[in-house]
Amino acid sequence: MKMRTLPLLALVLASSAPAPAEEAVDLGVVTRLRDEGLRRSQVMETAAYLCDVIGPRLTASPAARRANEWTRDRFTAWGLANAHLESWGPFGAGWTLERASLHMVTPTTTPLTAWPKAWSPGTGGVVRGKALRVSLESEADFAAHKGKLKGRILLLNGAVPVPDEEKAPLTRFSKDELADLGRYPVPRERRTEEERGEELRGNRFRRALRAFLAEEGVVATLQGSSWAGVIRVGSGSSGEWRDGESRGVPAFLVLPEQYNRLVRLVEKDVPVELEAELRVSFDERDKLGYTTLADIPGSDKKDELVMAGAHLDSWHVGTGATDNAAGVSVVMEAARILKALGVAPRRTIRFALWTGEEQTYGSSASYVARNLAERAAPRDKEEEDLSIALQKDPAPLQLKPGHAKLSGYFNVDNGTGRIRGIYAQDNAALAPIFEAWMRPFADLGVTQLTLRPEVDTDHEPFDDVGIPAFQFIQDDVEYSTRTWHSNLDTYDRLKRDDLVQASVVLASFLYDAAMRDEMLPRKPLPRR
């Protein structure tokens, strides 16, 4: 997320190989793209519908399905070809929040700012319970509390630090910070076995804890949100959607400044009684997730593809604006711009709006496995939730015919900030190509190329099988301080000028990739 171009890298490349021909860029088309995208943008109309009308789009929920259908219909209305939904999964139960409230009723009456964790069961009406602070860090802690928790509302963690704000919450990259991104850090020593063990133990414990709390008759659990001033859900699964596993008990995340008061009172032996109501619905009729796909068909190289994508799903707090209606709106606007200009790309340009990114990469990973390459499932079922890097003995990679036909994939998922450059994902051969593509947008702030890899979003399943796949460098704005996975992630936090700029840059990158004589250069296939 986080140089100008790389003169040192260019010198190294020039000294070790013949200088490559200058990458061709059609500046006439760039001029038209800028005119359409900067002056007649519809990016905010798209974002507003996703955020305000459809709202939060938790994977497999009815709202996520409505978002799939609406985006498909928009692509069709703009004239894209073969706009359709493609299923993946099964994922598991959908979940919708209908009503939630939490109050302290003793020693004083105080409404609490709280959100339930996703896939939490409901309370079955208004319930009350005395607060109890417990430490349940491992299964070994269960024995000390067995038979003592019935009817209680548990505070599962201690007071949450509320640090002073030492810098403005809204930030953009400075010249020096961008330059620092261009410096490639030596990768850390691998700690795969240690990390693998930690993740396996964590997965086992979370499942065991949900079952234990339900068996003990706990009324609900509370935890303090990890960010001061906002409710932020976890970056992985915060509930349970899979069949055959306990969903535990109603679970709430509480504003840390209010949660800490509860902890202080309980630790001083002041009786605290809480009242909660949580009404939710589980949708188990269709346990599949869906991907929205649409194409701008190519001409002489139509069997080859260039792809762009963003994840359509969001968490249930806020309305999924910066994560990731922003990225979806940019991808859709890039499609609209290209279609409005009537360009005739040589390669087919495919647009993909994924779901399941927040839990499993389900949608993008399924597309990769179905069309590009796949591995057999791990022999140890417990390892299915682990990344390839953490699996003990991953199966060999089996390439499919489509693997040789995809030139590259471009992803947008770093908030509302404008594009400042691109992560070349350890692929040095792309440096002169991307530098040429960025040059016409230097006046819009697009100047930074780095060979650093970026992780943790939908380009990873593509990169994991050797496809050139990239995430753009974007200004952070408020992403890592306020909006990411939080109740403040709403339409009002989107920056129109940034999204307009990003849409034009993406459209140009897609056009450039689609028009090259050759496909984008590739790295060696992954060893694992």
C-alpha positions in Angstrom: 0.0 0.0 0.0 2.7 1.7 0.6 10.6 6.5 -6.0 10.5 7.6 -8.4 11.4 5.2 -11.1 14.4 2.9 -10.5 17.5 4.3 -12.2 19.8 1.9 -10.4 17.8 -1.1 -11.5 17.7 0.2 -15.0 21.5 0.4 -15.0 21.9 -3.1 -13.7 19.6 -4.4 -16.4 21.4 -2.5 -19.1 24.8 -3.8 -18.0 23.8 -7.4 -18.1 21.7 -7.7 -21.2 21.0 -5.8 -24.5 18.8 -2.8 -23.9 15.2 -3.8 -24.6 13.2 -1.9 -27.1 11.2 1.0 -25.7 7.8 -0.2 -24.5 5.1 1.1 -26.9 2.4 3.2 -25.3 -0.4 4.7 -27.5 -0.6 8.2 -26.2 -3.6 9.0 -28.4 -5.6 6.3 -26.6 -4.2 7.6 -23.2 -5.5 11.0 -24.1 -9.0 9.6 -24.8 -8.9 7.5 -21.6 -8.1 10.5 -19.5 -10.8 12.6 -21.1 -13.5 10.1 -20.6 -12.4 9.0 -17.1 -11.6 12.4 -15.6 -14.5 14.3 -17.1 -17.4 11.8 -17.2 -16.7 9.4 -14.4 -19.4 7.3 -12.9 -17.2 5.8 -10.2 -19.0 7.4 -7.3 -22.5 6.4 -8.6 -21.3 2.8 -8.5 -19.8 3.1 -5.1 -23.0 4.8 -3.7 -25.2 2.0 -4.9 -23.0 -0.7 -3.4 -22.6 1.1 0.0 -25.9 2.9 0.5 -28.5 0.7 -1.3 -27.0 -2.8 -0.9 -25.0 -2.1 2.2 -22.6 -4.6 3.8 -21.9 -7.7 1.7 -20.8 -10.6 3.9 -19.8 -13.7 1.9 -22.8 -16.0 1.0 -25.3 -13.6 2.4 -28.4 -12.4 0.4 -26.8 -9.0 0.2 -23.6 -10.4 -1.4 -25.8 -12.2 -4.0 -27.7 -9.0 -4.7 -24.3 -7.2 -5.3 -23.3 -10.0 -7.7 -26.5 -9.7 -9.7 -26.4 -5.8 -9.7 -22.8 -5.7 -10.9 -23.5 -8.3 -13.6 -26.4 -6.2 -14.8 -24.3 -3.0 -14.9 -21.7 -4.7 -17.0 -24.4 -5.8 -19.4 -25.9 -2.3 -19.6 -22.5 -0.9 -20.5 -22.2 -3.4 -23.3 -19.7 -5.9 -22.0 -19.9 -9.4 -23.3 -20.8 -12.6 -21.4 -21.6 -10.9 -18.1 -22.6 -13.7 -15.8 -22.2 -15.2 -12.3 -20.0 -18.2 -11.7 -20.5 -20.2 -8.5 -17.8 -21.5 -6.2 -17.7 -23.5 -3.0 -19.5 -24.8 -1.1 -18.7 -22.0 1.4 -21.3 -22.5 4.1 -24.1 -20.6 5.7 -24.9 -17.0 4.8 -25.5 -14.7 7.8 -27.4 -11.4 8.1 -27.5 -9.1 11.1 -31.0 -7.9 11.8 -30.8 -6.2 15.2 -28.2 -5.8 17.9 -28.1 -3.9 21.2 -25.9 -4.1 24.3 -26.4 -2.1 27.6 -24.9 -2.0 31.0 -27.8 -1.9 33.5 -25.8 -2.1 36.8 -24.2 -0.1 38.4 -25.6 2.5 36.0 -27.6 2.3 32.8 -25.4 2.9 29.8 -25.9 2.0 26.2 -22.7 0.4 24.8 -21.4 0.8 21.3 -21.0 -2.8 20.1 -21.3 -5.0 17.0 -21.7 -8.8 17.0 -19.0 -11.0 15.4 -20.0 -12.4 12.1 -21.8 -15.8 12.1 -22.6 -15.3 15.8 -25.8 -17.0 16.9 -28.6 -14.8 18.2 -29.8 -14.4 21.8 -33.4 -15.5 21.2 -34.7 -12.3 22.7 -33.5 -9.9 25.4 -31.1 -11.6 27.8 -29.3 -10.5 31.0 -26.2 -11.7 32.8 -23.6 -10.7 35.3 -20.2 -9.8 33.8 -17.3 -12.0 34.6 -13.7 -11.4 33.5 -12.1 -14.7 32.5 -8.8 -15.7 30.8 -9.3 -18.5 28.3 -6.0 -18.5 26.3 -5.7 -22.3 25.7 -7.8 -25.5 26.2 -5.8 -26.0 29.4 -7.7 -23.1 30.9 -11.1 -24.7 30.4 -10.9 -27.0 33.5 -10.6 -24.2 36.0 -13.9 -22.7 34.8 -16.0 -25.8 34.0 -19.4 -25.6 35.7 -18.9 -22.0 36.8 -20.0 -19.9 33.7 -23.7 -20.7 33.2 -25.7 -17.5 32.9 -22.7 -15.2 32.7 -21.6 -12.7 30.2 -17.8 -13.1 29.8 -15.2 -10.4 29.3 -12.6 -12.4 27.3 -9.7 -10.0 27.3 -8.2 -7.4 29.5 -8.2 -3.6 29.1 -7.4 -2.5 25.5 -4.6 0.0 25.2 -5.8 3.4 24.0 -2.7 5.1 22.6 -2.3 8.8 21.9 -2.7 9.7 18.3 0.8 10.8 17.3 0.1 11.6 13.7 -2.9 12.7 11.6 -5.2 9.8 10.9 -5.4 10.8 7.2 -2.1 10.3 5.5 -0.6 10.3 2.0 2.8 9.1 0.9 5.5 11.7 1.1 8.3 11.8 -1.5 10.7 10.1 1.0 8.2 7.4 1.9 7.7 6.6 -1.8 11.4 6.5 -2.3 11.7 4.1 0.7 9.2 1.7 -1.0 11.7 1.4 -3.9 14.3 -0.1 -1.6 13.9 -3.9 -1.6 14.3 -5.4 1.9 16.1 -8.8 2.1 13.4 -11.3 2.9 13.4 -12.5 6.5 14.5 -16.0 7.4 11.8 -18.5 6.9 10.0 -19.7 10.1 7.5 -21.9 8.3 7.4 -24.7 10.9 6.9 -22.3 13.8 4.3 -20.3 12.0 2.5 -23.5 10.8 2.3 -24.8 14.4 1.0 -21.5 15.7 -1.8 -21.3 13.1 -2.8 -24.9 13.5 -3.0 -24.5 17.3 -5.0 -21.2 16.9 -7.5 -22.9 14.6 -8.0 -25.8 17.0 -8.4 -23.5 20.0 -11.0 -21.3 18.4 -13.1 -24.3 17.5 -12.8 -25.8 21.0 -13.6 -22.5 22.7 -16.8 -22.0 20.7 -17.9 -25.5 21.7 -16.9 -25.1 25.4 -18.8 -21.8 25.8 -22.0 -23.3 24.3 -21.7 -26.4 26.5 -21.2 -24.3 29.7 -24.4 -22.2 29.0 -22.6 -18.8 28.7 -25.1 -16.1 27.8 -22.6 -14.0 25.6 -19.0 -13.0 25.3 -17.6 -9.5 25.0 -14.2 -8.4 23.7 -12.7 -4.9 23.3 -12.1 -3.8 19.7 -8.4 -3.5 18.9 -8.6 0.1 17.6 -9.3 3.1 19.7 -12.5 4.9 18.9 -13.9 2.4 16.4 -15.3 -1.2 16.2 -12.9 -3.3 14.1 -13.5 -6.9 13.3 -10.7 -9.4 12.8 -8.9 -9.9 9.5 -9.8 -13.5 9.3 -12.9 -15.5 10.3 -14.6 -14.0 13.3 -17.3 -16.6 13.6 -18.2 -19.9 12.1 -20.0 -20.6 8.9 -19.0 -24.2 8.2 -21.3 -27.1 8.7 -20.8 -29.5 11.6 -19.0 -27.1 13.9 -20.3 -25.2 16.9 -21.1 -21.6 16.3 -20.6 -20.9 20.0 -22.6 -18.2 21.8 -23.5 -14.6 21.0 -20.3 -12.7 20.7 -19.9 -8.9 20.7 -17.0 -6.5 20.0 -17.2 -3.3 22.2 -15.8 0.1 21.7 -12.5 -0.1 23.7 -13.1 3.0 25.7 -16.4 1.5 27.0 -15.1 -2.0 27.3 -12.2 -0.9 29.5 -14.7 0.6 31.9 -16.4 -2.7 32.3 -13.0 -4.4 33.0 -12.1 -1.8 35.6 -15.4 -2.2 37.4 -15.3 -6.0 37.4 -11.7 -6.1 38.6 -12.7 -3.8 41.5 -15.4 -6.4 42.4 -18.2 -3.9 41.5 -21.2 -6.0 40.3 -21.9 -5.4 36.6 -25.0 -6.6 34.9 -25.4 -6.4 31.2 -28.4 -6.7 28.9 -28.1 -7.9 25.3 -30.3 -8.6 22.3 -29.0 -10.1 19.0 -31.3 -11.0 16.2 -29.7 -12.7 13.2 -30.7 -15.0 10.3 -28.7 -17.8 8.8 -29.3 -18.6 5.1 -28.5 -22.3 4.4 -30.5 -22.7 1.2 -27.6 -21.9 -1.1 -24.2 -22.4 0.5 -22.3 -21.4 -2.6 -20.5 -18.1 -3.2 -20.5 -16.3 -6.6 -18.1 -14.4 -8.8 -19.2 -11.7 -11.3 -17.4 -12.0 -14.6 -17.6 -9.9 -17.8 -15.4 -9.4 -20.9 -14.4 -6.9 -23.5 -13.6 -9.4 -26.3 -10.2 -9.3 -28.0 -9.4 -9.4 -31.7 -6.3 -11.2 -33.2 -5.3 -12.5 -29.7 -8.8 -13.0 -28.3 -7.9 -16.4 -26.8 -5.4 -14.7 -24.5 -6.6 -12.8 -21.5 -5.7 -9.7 -19.4 -7.7 -9.5 -16.1 -8.6 -7.0 -13.5 -10.4 -7.7 -10.3 -11.5 -6.6 -6.8 -13.4 -8.3 -4.0 -17.1 -7.5 -3.7 -17.6 -9.0 -0.3 -17.2 -7.0 2.9 -17.5 -7.4 6.6 -20.9 -6.5 8.3 -19.7 -3.4 10.1 -19.9 -0.2 8.1 -20.9 -0.6 4.5 -17.7 -2.0 3.0 -16.8 1.3 1.3 -13.0 1.4 1.4 -12.8 -2.4 1.7 -13.8 -2.8 -1.0 -16.5 -1.0 -2.8 -13.7 1.4 -3.7 -11.8 -1.3 -5.6 -14.9 -2.7 -7.2 -16.0 0.7 -8.4 -12.5 1.4 -9.9 -12.6 -1.9 -11.7 -16.1 -1.3 -13.0 -15.3 2.2 -14.0 -12.2 1.1 -15.9 -14.5 -1.3 -17.8 -17.0 1.5 -18.6 -14.3 3.8 -19.8 -12.8 1.2 -22.2 -16.2 0.3 -23.5 -17.3 3.9 -23.9 -14.3 4.6 -26.1 -15.0 1.6 -28.2 -11.4 0.4 -28.1 -10.6 -2.9 -29.8 -8.0 -4.7 -27.6 -6.0 -7.5 -29.1 -6.4 -9.7 -26.1 -9.7 -10.2 -24.3 -10.0 -8.0 -21.1 -11.8 -9.9 -18.4 -13.2 -8.2 -15.2 -13.8 -10.3 -12.1 -15.5 -9.3 -8.9 -14.7 -11.8 -6.2 -16.4 -12.9 -3.0 -15.0 -14.8 0.0 -11.8 -12.7 0.1 -12.2 -11.8 3.7 -12.4 -15.5 4.8 -10.8 -17.9 2.4 -9.9 -16.2 -1.0 -12.7 -18.6 -2.0 -13.8 -16.9 -5.2 -10.4 -16.0 -6.7 -8.8 -19.2 -5.5 -11.6 -21.2 -7.1 -11.2 -19.4 -10.4 -7.5 -20.1 -10.4 -8.0 -23.8 -9.6 -10.8 -24.2 -12.2 -9.0 -22.4 -15.1 -5.3 -22.0 -14.4 -3.7 -24.5 -12.0 -4.5 -26.5 -8.9 -3.0 -28.7 -6.3 -4.7 -31.8 -4.7 -6.2 -31.1 -1.3 -3.8 -31.7 1.7 -3.7 -35.2 3.0 -4.1 -33.7 6.5 -7.6 -32.1 6.5 -6.5 -29.8 9.3 -4.1 -28.1 6.9 -6.8 -27.0 4.5 -7.0 -23.6 6.2 -3.3 -23.0 5.8 -1.5 -21.2 3.0 0.6 -23.2 0.6 3.7 -21.8 2.3 2.6 -23.3 5.7 1.4 -26.7 4.5 3.9 -29.4 5.4 3.9 -31.3 2.1 1.8 -29.5 -0.5 0.8 -31.5 -3.6 2.5 -30.7 -6.9 1.1 -27.8 -9.0 -0.9 -29.1 -12.0 -1.1 -26.5 -14.8 -4.2 -26.3 -17.0 -4.4 -25.0 -20.6 -5.6 -21.6 -19.4 -2.4 -21.0 -17.5 -0.5 -20.3 -20.8 -3.3 -17.9 -22.0 -3.4 -15.4 -19.1 -1.0 -12.5 -19.6 -1.5 -10.8 -16.3 -3.9 -9.9 -13.5 -4.3 -6.5 -11.8 -6.0 -6.2 -8.4 -7.4 -3.1 -6.6 -7.9 -3.5 -2.8 -5.9 -1.0 -0.8 -8.7 1.5 0.2 -9.8 4.7 -1.4 -6.4 6.3 -2.0 -5.1 7.3 -5.4 -2.7 5.0 -7.3 1.0 6.1 -6.8 2.6 3.1 -8.6 2.7 -0.6 -8.6 4.3 -3.6 -6.8 6.2 -5.6 -9.5 6.1 -8.7 -7.3 9.7 -9.7 -7.6 9.6 -9.6 -11.4 12.5 -7.5 -12.6 11.7 -8.0 -16.3 8.5 -5.9 -15.7 10.4 -2.8 -14.5 10.9 -1.1 -17.9 7.4 -2.1 -19.0 5.6 -0.7 -16.0 7.8 2.5 -16.1 6.7 3.2 -19.6 3.0 2.6 -18.7 3.2 4.9 -15.7 5.0 7.8 -17.5 1.8 9.4 -19.0 0.4 9.6 -15.5 3.3 11.2 -13.6 1.2 14.4 -13.5 -1.4 12.5 -11.6 1.1 11.2 -9.0 1.9 7.8 -10.5 5.7 7.5 -10.2 6.6 4.7 -8.0 7.8 1.2 -9.1 9.0 -1.3 -6.5 10.0 -4.9 -6.9 8.6 -5.7 -3.5 5.8 -8.3 -3.3 2.5 -7.3 -1.9 0.3 -9.9 -0.1 -3.0 -10.6 1.5 -5.5 -10.0 -1.3 -6.9 -11.7 -4.4 -3.8 -11.4 -6.6 -2.1 -14.0 -4.3 -3.9 -17.1 -5.7 -2.7 -16.0 -9.2 0.8 -15.3 -8.1 1.0 -18.6 -6.2 0.6 -20.5 -9.5 3.1 -18.3 -11.4 0.8 -15.9 -13.2 2.0 -12.3 -13.3 -0.4 -10.7 -10.7 -0.2 -7.3 -9.1 -1.5 -4.9 -6.6 -1.2 -1.2 -7.0 0.5 1.2 -4.5 -2.2 3.5 -3.1 -2.2 6.3 -0.7 -3.3 5.0 2.7 -5.6 7.9 3.5 -7.5 6.6 6.5 -7.3 2.9 5.6 -4.9 1.6 8.3 -6.1 4.1 11.0 -9.8 4.3 10.8 -11.8 2.5 8.0 -10.3 -1.0 7.5 -12.8 -3.6 8.7 -14.4 -0.9 10.9 -17.8 0.6 11.5 -16.5 3.9 9.9 -16.0 2.1 6.6 -18.8 4.0 4.8 -19.4 6.0 1.7 -18.5 9.3 3.3 -14.9 8.1 3.7 -14.4 7.6 -0.1 -12.3 10.2 -1.9 -13.8 11.0 -5.3 -10.7 12.5 -7.0 -8.6 9.5 -5.9 -11.1 6.9 -7.3 -11.4 8.9 -10.6 -7.6 8.9 -11.0 -7.3 5.2 -10.1 -10.0 4.2 -12.6 -8.1 5.9 -15.5 -4.8 4.4 -14.5 -6.2 0.9 -14.3 -8.0 1.3 -17.7 -4.7 2.4 -19.3 -2.7 -0.5 -17.7 -5.3 -3.0 -19.0 -5.2 -1.5 -22.5 -1.4 -1.5 -22.6 -1.3 -5.1 -21.5 -4.0 -6.2 -24.0 -2.2 -4.5 -26.9 1.4 -5.8 -26.5 2.9 -8.1 -29.1 4.1 -10.4 -26.3 2.5 -11.5 -23.1 3.9 -10.1 -19.9 7.2 -11.8 -18.8 6.8 -14.4 -16.0 8.8 -15.4 -13.0 9.9 -19.0 -12.5 7.0 -21.3 -11.3 6.8 -21.5 -7.5 8.8 -24.3 -5.9 6.0 -25.1 -3.5 
